[in-house]
Amino acid sequence: GPGAARRAFFAPGRVNLLGGHLDYNGGPVLPTAIDRGTFIAVAPRSDGRVRLASTFSEAVYDRPLRELPSERTGAWYDYPLGVVAALRRGEPERSKPLDSRFMDLGFDVLFGGNLPVGAGLSSSASICVGTAYALDASFELGLDALQRVGAALHAEREFVGVHCGIMDPYAVGFARPRQVLWLDCKDESFEHLPLDFASVSIGVIDTGVQRALARGEFNRRVAECAAAFEALRPHVPGATVLRDIPLEVLEAHESELDPTIARRARHVIEEVARTFAARAALEKGDIETFGRSMAETHASLRDLYECSSEELDVIVDAALAVDGVHGARLTGAGFGGCVVAFASAGVERDVERVVGDAYENRYGRRPPVAFFQGDEGPREIT
């Protein structure tokens, strides 16, 4: 609107290197933020309305702030609306409900960015955490980083209805440059581990296939894992999440499970051990072992978790054939989206050429390939 004091903000996306589909099963994950994400411009109003617009959709939300919908609308702006709804109610825990000054003023927000929506780079968490950060800074709400992450989680889980784990908003909200985040999703403890971006490069290759099935299939995987845990928990006193089930317990009772449920459980349990081993390799500077763990993760996601796609598999196989690529796997929920490749610095053009040729030969087009550094996390920009 004219005359308003505009402020601009940025929140990164993320790629997950290890710990595929472990966050909602209480396991460890190793994501890193990337220097591509969501730009958010905010201007206060004086009429109590909230107006949400974006550069990637013609749909605009424009209603009084006191008349927020009680459930998702099906439009892109459900994500920032969910954040506003959470903040209005004083969610997450320890947050104060928005005061009347905020409600009476209202605001305009414009969203844009360079993160492909639906590609598995956590555009939703980037939008949600970025919205919480931008509103917190613009209206001096006094939130800390954990509360902003909590508002983003509440938006996705309770408003949008995606039964996601904590990894994506944590990876965005607690990002640091040139580091990866070790996050234990059982107790929500985390630490930052250094990654030498001078010697390694993280590439993201976009299949161009939007994850049209992702929400429904993702929620189905969550339910399948919950069913596996309920079946196996009587055999492990004190277990609270599927991550707590030892492999030997699964193998002893696997015949009692539906075969699909058993496959989901095996992926989770083996991926937990694989992620701990990958962390140990990373701490020793053993990038070959770390990369090999990524390739093993993709095979497990393809065969046991069944969330890959032909396009993802073609890219992974082509990337792994490049000398200097240590690992590659689908990132995000799968069912389309992107592949992350972990390679030695200096082979970026080889990856782009080899993967591009293989994909073009199969599908008649070349996939976008980008290499990233880490990112410092949500912030105001000028």
C-alpha positions in Angstrom: 0.0 0.0 0.0 1.1 3.6 -0.5 3.0 5.4 2.2 3.7 2.4 4.3 7.1 1.7 5.8 8.2 -1.5 4.0 10.7 -4.0 5.3 12.1 -7.0 3.6 13.2 -10.4 4.9 14.7 -13.7 3.7 14.4 -17.3 4.9 16.4 -20.1 3.3 15.3 -23.5 2.0 17.1 -26.7 3.0 18.3 -30.0 1.8 18.5 -33.0 4.0 21.7 -35.1 3.5 21.0 -38.0 5.8 18.0 -39.2 7.8 15.4 -39.7 5.2 11.9 -39.7 6.7 13.3 -40.0 10.2 12.1 -36.7 11.7 8.5 -37.8 12.5 9.9 -41.2 13.7 12.1 -39.6 16.4 15.3 -40.3 14.5 18.4 -38.1 13.8 18.7 -36.0 10.7 21.5 -34.1 9.0 20.0 -31.1 7.0 21.7 -28.0 5.8 20.2 -24.7 4.8 20.9 -23.4 1.2 21.5 -19.9 0.0 18.2 -19.9 -2.0 14.8 -19.3 -0.4 11.8 -17.0 0.2 11.8 -13.2 0.1 9.1 -11.6 2.2 8.2 -7.9 2.1 6.0 -6.5 4.9 4.2 -3.2 5.3 1.8 -2.3 8.2 -1.7 -1.2 7.6 -4.1 0.9 9.7 -7.4 -0.8 8.9 -7.1 -4.2 10.6 -6.9 -6.1 7.3 -4.4 -8.7 6.3 -3.5 -8.9 2.6 -1.2 -11.7 1.3 0.1 -11.8 -2.3 2.9 -13.6 -4.1 4.9 -13.4 -7.3 4.2 -17.1 -8.0 0.4 -17.1 -7.9 -2.5 -14.7 -8.8 -4.4 -15.8 -5.8 -4.6 -13.0 -3.2 -5.9 -13.2 0.4 -7.6 -10.0 1.7 -9.7 -10.0 4.8 -10.0 -8.5 8.2 -7.3 -9.9 10.5 -10.0 -10.7 13.1 -11.8 -12.9 10.6 -9.1 -15.5 9.9 -10.5 -18.8 8.5 -10.6 -21.7 11.0 -9.3 -24.2 8.5 -7.2 -24.3 5.3 -8.6 -22.9 2.1 -6.5 -25.0 -0.3 -4.6 -21.9 -1.6 -0.8 -21.2 -1.3 -1.5 -18.6 1.4 -2.6 -21.3 3.9 1.0 -21.5 5.1 1.4 -17.9 6.2 -2.3 -17.8 7.4 -1.5 -20.8 9.6 1.4 -18.9 11.1 -0.8 -15.8 11.8 -3.4 -18.1 13.3 -0.9 -19.7 15.5 0.5 -16.4 16.7 -3.0 -15.0 17.2 -3.8 -17.8 19.7 -0.5 -17.7 21.5 0.9 -20.9 19.8 3.4 -22.4 20.3 3.7 -22.8 24.1 5.2 -19.8 25.9 4.2 -17.4 23.1 1.9 -14.5 24.1 -1.2 -14.0 22.0 -1.0 -11.1 19.6 -2.0 -7.8 21.3 -4.8 -5.6 20.1 -2.4 -3.2 18.5 -1.3 -5.8 16.0 -4.8 -6.9 15.4 -6.1 -3.4 14.8 -3.3 -2.4 12.4 -3.2 -5.3 10.0 -0.5 -5.7 7.4 0.4 -6.4 3.7 2.8 -9.2 2.9 4.3 -10.0 -0.5 6.1 -13.3 -1.0 8.6 -14.1 -3.7 11.9 -16.0 -4.0 14.1 -18.3 -5.9 13.2 -21.6 -4.3 11.2 -23.9 -6.6 7.8 -24.7 -5.0 7.0 -28.4 -4.7 10.6 -29.5 -5.4 11.4 -30.9 -2.0 13.6 -28.0 -0.8 11.2 -27.1 2.0 9.6 -24.1 0.5 6.7 -24.5 3.0 9.0 -24.3 6.0 10.9 -21.4 4.4 7.6 -19.5 4.0 6.3 -20.4 7.5 9.5 -19.6 9.4 10.1 -16.6 7.3 6.6 -15.3 8.0 7.1 -15.8 11.7 10.4 -14.0 11.6 9.1 -11.1 9.5 6.0 -10.5 11.6 8.1 -10.8 14.8 10.6 -8.2 13.6 8.0 -5.9 12.1 5.7 -5.8 15.1 8.2 -6.4 17.9 6.4 -9.6 19.1 9.3 -10.7 21.2 9.6 -14.3 19.9 12.7 -16.3 20.2 14.0 -18.7 17.4 12.3 -21.7 19.0 8.9 -20.0 19.2 9.2 -18.9 15.5 9.9 -22.5 14.6 7.0 -23.6 16.8 4.6 -21.3 15.0 5.8 -22.7 11.6 5.2 -26.2 12.8 1.8 -25.4 14.1 0.9 -23.9 10.8 1.8 -27.0 8.8 0.5 -29.5 11.2 -2.7 -28.0 12.6 -3.8 -25.6 9.8 -2.5 -27.0 6.6 -2.8 -30.6 7.8 0.6 -32.1 6.9 1.8 -34.4 9.6 5.4 -33.3 9.3 8.2 -33.7 11.7 10.4 -31.0 13.1 13.3 -31.1 10.7 12.4 -28.6 8.1 11.6 -25.6 10.3 14.5 -26.4 12.6 16.9 -26.6 9.6 15.6 -23.2 8.3 15.3 -21.4 11.7 18.6 -22.5 13.2 20.7 -22.4 10.0 24.4 -21.4 10.1 26.7 -20.9 7.1 29.1 -23.6 6.2 27.6 -26.0 8.7 25.1 -28.8 8.8 22.6 -29.3 11.6 22.6 -32.5 13.6 19.1 -32.7 15.0 17.8 -35.5 17.2 14.1 -35.5 16.6 13.3 -37.5 19.7 14.4 -35.0 22.2 14.8 -32.0 19.9 18.4 -31.5 20.8 20.7 -30.1 18.1 24.2 -29.0 17.4 26.0 -27.6 14.4 28.7 -29.7 12.6 31.3 -28.0 10.3 31.3 -28.9 6.6 34.2 -27.8 4.5 32.5 -26.1 1.5 35.9 -25.3 0.1 36.5 -29.0 -0.7 33.0 -30.3 -1.2 30.0 -29.1 -3.1 26.3 -29.7 -2.5 24.4 -29.9 -5.7 20.6 -30.0 -6.2 19.1 -31.3 -9.4 15.4 -30.6 -10.0 13.4 -33.3 -11.8 10.8 -30.7 -12.7 8.2 -33.1 -11.4 6.0 -31.4 -8.8 5.2 -33.7 -5.9 1.5 -33.9 -6.7 1.1 -37.1 -4.6 3.4 -35.9 -1.8 0.8 -34.7 0.8 -1.4 -37.8 0.7 1.4 -40.3 0.3 3.5 -38.5 3.0 0.6 -38.7 5.5 0.2 -42.4 4.6 3.8 -43.1 5.4 3.4 -41.4 8.7 0.4 -43.6 9.5 2.2 -46.8 8.3 5.2 -46.0 10.6 2.8 -45.4 13.5 1.2 -48.8 12.8 4.6 -50.4 12.8 5.5 -48.8 16.1 2.2 -49.8 17.7 2.8 -53.4 16.7 6.4 -53.5 17.9 6.4 -51.4 21.0 5.1 -54.2 23.3 8.4 -56.0 22.7 10.6 -53.0 23.7 9.7 -51.6 27.2 10.2 -47.9 27.3 10.1 -47.3 23.6 8.4 -44.0 22.7 9.0 -43.8 18.9 9.8 -46.1 16.0 13.5 -45.0 16.2 13.7 -46.9 19.6 12.9 -50.3 18.1 16.1 -52.4 17.6 16.6 -54.2 14.3 16.7 -57.6 16.0 13.2 -57.0 17.4 11.9 -56.1 13.9 13.4 -59.2 12.5 12.0 -61.4 15.2 8.5 -60.2 14.6 8.6 -59.2 11.0 6.4 -62.1 9.9 3.6 -60.8 12.1 3.5 -57.4 10.2 1.8 -56.5 7.0 4.7 -56.6 4.4 4.3 -53.0 3.5 4.4 -52.0 7.2 7.5 -54.2 7.7 9.3 -52.5 4.8 8.6 -49.0 6.2 9.9 -50.1 9.7 13.0 -51.6 8.2 13.9 -48.4 6.4 13.5 -46.3 9.5 15.5 -48.6 11.8 18.3 -49.1 9.3 18.4 -45.4 8.4 18.9 -44.5 12.1 22.0 -46.6 12.2 23.2 -45.3 8.8 22.7 -41.7 9.9 24.8 -42.2 13.1 27.5 -43.8 11.0 27.4 -40.9 8.5 27.9 -38.4 11.3 30.9 -40.3 12.5 32.3 -40.3 9.0 31.7 -36.5 8.6 33.5 -35.8 11.9 36.5 -37.7 10.7 36.5 -36.0 7.3 35.7 -39.3 5.6 33.5 -37.9 2.8 33.6 -41.1 0.8 31.9 -43.0 3.5 29.5 -40.2 4.1 28.6 -40.1 0.5 28.2 -43.8 0.3 25.7 -43.6 3.1 23.6 -41.1 1.1 23.5 -43.5 -1.9 22.4 -46.3 0.5 19.7 -44.1 1.8 18.3 -43.5 -1.7 18.2 -47.2 -2.4 16.3 -47.7 0.9 13.9 -44.9 0.1 13.3 -46.4 -3.3 12.9 -50.0 -2.4 11.6 -50.1 1.2 9.9 -46.7 1.7 8.8 -46.6 -1.9 8.8 -42.8 -2.2 11.2 -42.4 -5.1 10.2 -42.0 -8.8 11.7 -43.0 -12.1 12.9 -39.4 -12.7 14.7 -39.3 -9.3 16.3 -42.7 -9.9 17.6 -41.6 -13.3 19.3 -38.6 -11.9 20.7 -40.4 -8.9 22.2 -43.1 -11.1 23.7 -40.6 -13.5 25.2 -38.5 -10.7 26.8 -41.5 -9.0 28.5 -42.3 -12.3 30.4 -39.0 -12.2 34.0 -39.3 -10.9 34.1 -37.2 -7.7 30.5 -37.6 -6.8 30.5 -39.4 -3.4 26.8 -39.7 -2.9 23.3 -38.8 -4.2 19.8 -39.3 -3.0 16.3 -37.9 -3.3 15.7 -35.0 -0.8 12.5 -34.0 0.8 9.5 -36.3 0.9 10.1 -37.8 -2.6 7.5 -38.6 -5.2 9.2 -36.1 -7.5 11.1 -33.0 -6.5 14.9 -32.9 -6.2 18.0 -35.0 -5.9 20.9 -33.8 -3.7 24.4 -34.7 -4.7 27.5 -34.6 -2.5 30.6 -34.1 -4.5 34.2 -32.9 -4.4 34.6 -29.3 -5.4 35.5 -28.9 -9.0 33.3 -31.5 -10.6 30.2 -29.3 -10.8 30.3 -29.0 -14.6 30.8 -32.7 -15.0 27.7 -33.3 -12.9 25.7 -30.8 -14.9 26.8 -32.3 -18.2 26.5 -36.0 -17.4 23.2 -35.7 -15.5 21.8 -33.3 -18.1 22.6 -35.7 -21.0 21.1 -38.7 -19.2 17.9 -36.9 -18.4 17.6 -35.3 -21.8 18.1 -38.6 -23.5 15.3 -40.1 -21.4 12.8 -37.2 -21.1 13.7 -34.7 -23.8 14.7 -31.9 -21.5 17.6 -30.9 -19.3 17.0 -30.6 -15.5 18.1 -27.5 -13.6 21.3 -28.1 -11.7 22.5 -25.8 -9.0 25.3 -25.9 -6.4 24.9 -24.2 -3.0 26.7 -22.9 0.0 25.1 -22.9 3.4 23.0 -20.0 4.6 23.0 -18.0 7.8 19.2 -18.4 8.3 16.2 -16.0 8.5 17.1 -12.3 8.5 16.2 -8.8 7.5 17.6 -7.6 4.2 18.0 -4.2 2.6 
